Amino acid sequence: MTGEEMLEFKKWAVVGDVLNPEKYAYKIVDTLTKGNYNVFKVNPRSNSDQVYRSLKEVPEKIDVIDLVIHPKVGLNVVKEAHELGIDKIFIQPGAESEEILEFCKENGIQAFQGCVLVELSKKGIGE
């Protein structure tokens, strides 16, 4: 599945430093929201009531996860996604690892490596 095809789904969880305006996770949340996507902010290390600490806390079924987090933490997120039946993961540059890619392959998870902001700009969102 391509990044463009993943953008056809409207319920996203962005996993990373989603409250820091200097970080890509924040910019991705903002741009997806402006593009009329339903976005859930997830950060396992957050203590904010604006952010879910795990995918299990999200009250709705998620279509796509965008990993914008260190691969060691990301692997646990991918395993949790698998437990929840989430089978589409967009992996930002720097969030990938052989372990994540292998887990996705072995468990039928469609993984796309790329930048969501680039894919959104192709659709005229966030320019």
SULGI-V185176 format. One line per field, one symbol per residue. phi: phi as a letter, one per 40 degrees, with the letter a starting at -180 (. if undefined). burial: + if it has 16 or more other ideal C-beta (glycine too) atoms within 10 Angstrom, else -. A space follows every 10 residues. Layout:
phi: ???
burial: ???
This chain:
phi: .ccccccccb bbbbbiccbc dcbcdcccdc cccccgccbb cbadccbccc bccacccccb cccbbbcbad dccdcccccc dddcgcbbbc bcdgccaccc ccccccbgcc bbcibccccc cccgbgc
burial: --+--++--- -+++++++-- ---+++++++ ++--+-+-++ ++++-+---- ++--+--+-- -++++++++- +-+++-++-+ ++-+-+++++ ++--+++--+ +-++----+- ++-++++-++ ----++-
